[in-house]
């Protein structure tokens, strides 16, 4: 299906009026305004990351921000390792707390038994092995 040339011109003109332009690669362009400090930082990071232009860096940043909004992103390995370490520490703390609770409860039961006079060592034996 071919689109008449006049129709393409009207669509392009309509997109241009909205602030968007379309390149030959099929990507649409847009105009943004940045604070001079933000622009300088963006240029720095675009150069440091090896992007061919600031526009490429901004396009990549927009895509990444959309992925973060959709909760579709990978955690870096160090963050995953730290999170796993914290989960392990919480599990160990829960286990230690349960053990401490058991020891304290058993200790108090023993003390209560001694104050009542109950002790398995004071039981009378009949001389047989149990």
Secondary structure, DSSP 8 states (H G I E B T S, - for coil): ----HHHHHHHHHHHHHTTEEE-TTS-EEE-----HHHHHHHHHHHHHHT-SSHHHHHHHHHHHHHHHHTT-----HHHHHHHHHHHHHHHHHHHHHHHHHHHHHHHHHHHHHHHHT--GGGS---SS--
